Amino acid sequence: MAKVVLITGASSGIGRITAILLAQHGYIVYAGTRKPSKFTIKLDNLHVLALDITDSQSIKHTIDLIQADHGRIDVLINNAGYALVSTVEQASEEEMFNQFNINVFSILRLCKAVTPLMRVNSSGVIINISSFLGKVGLPLFTFYNASKYAVEGITDSLRYELEPFNIRVHSIMPGFFNTDFAKGNLITNDAIHDKSSPYCELASNLLPDILAQINGGNAAKEAAELIFKVIKDDASPARTTVGDKASKFIAMRRELSDEDFERRVREYYKLNG
């Protein structure tokens, strides 16, 4: 029996490639996105849905539709997200809330909605797409960092809660990938570029380097293939890195003291301090 998958943030990048890959391997894929018109590839077992992950009613409608068609959801992939680029001092309350509403609260909403179906069937896989920045802090990415650190905490806690019901929970921590992320999912607070800003020099030095690393990053298919592997393998670890930067920094984070790790990050990104 083909597994039924719900994936969010499926209109571009890792989400789009993963949805297509899973459909090509015979999975029944429901690809949730705010912009269904952007998803133009047609496959018999790939269903593109308008889904607002900030709206519990939109989520319920999607779950009800899938349940009516198949009676179950076997795999949930929480992929939707974006990065707010701002200092803590300059961000607005709305910007702060939106970052967590999309990157954190939406995952909790979807897990809350899907878990009852998985629990009744005593089976399921939840994959949260996190980031290596869920373990590594960077200036100007404080809110994104905090949201991804939260995703790691959600993954850890849910593994305990849901293991008795044979529901696996995993985190995938990508590094920088050459996707549309820098164009549509990197939202910058313009105040950091104002010449009167005390953070203008930091932004001018750091952001071009980050953008270059994203544009020169790994191909999204690498992440999609890892997600496919985690779904298939019951023995998959709690979290897995994918991409050169992720593997490098997570290894350093694990091996070095806090002080030595911070020193290495400062040196790598030429941060003063």
C-alpha positions, 0 to 999 in steps of 0.5 A: 500500500502506497504511503500518504505524505503531507509536505508543507512549503512545497512550491520551491526548493527542498520542499518542491524537489522532495514532493516530486521525488516521493511521488516518483517513488510511488508515494501519494503526496499532498503538497501544501503551499500558499501558491499552488499556481507555482507548482506546474509539474503534473503527476498522478499521485501528486496533489497540490493544495492551497494550505495556510500553515498559520491558520488552524482551519486551513490545516483542518480542511487539508487533514479532513480532505486527506482523511476522506480520500485515504483514511490516514496520513503516514508521513508529515514533512514540516518544511515551510519556513523562512529567515528573518534577517535583522538585529534584535534591537531593530526588529518589530514585534510583528516581524518577531511574531511572524518568524515564530508563527511560520517556523515554530507554531506552524509545526506544532499546529500540524503535529497537533492535527496529524498526530491523532490519525497516526496514533490511531493507526499506530504508525507514522513518521514526522520529519521536521526540516530544521537547519544547522543554524538550529545548533549554530548562532549567527548575528543578524539571524537571531530570530531564525536561529531561535526558531530552529533551536526551537524546532530541535527541542520540538523534535526531541520532546515529541520523540518521547511523547510519540514513541509509544504509538510507533510514531517516529520523529526526526530532524533534518538539518540542512546547510546552505543549499542553492535553492530559491531560499535567498530570493523568497525566503530571506526577509531582511529588515531594511533598517540594518542597511541604513548608513546611520545604523550601528549594525550597517558595517556588520550587515555589509560585511556578513550578508554578501558572504552568506548569500554567496554561500547559499548560491554556491551551496549543495543541490536541493536533491541531496536533501530530498534524497536524505528525507526519502531515506529517513522515511524508509529506514526505521533505524534513522537517527533523531537528527541528520545533517545534510550539506557541506556547511552543516556537516562541518559546523555541527562536527565542530560544535560537537568537538569543541568547547563553547569558547573555542567554537565561538572563536572558530565561527568568528574567524570563519565569518570575520566577525569582530569581538 
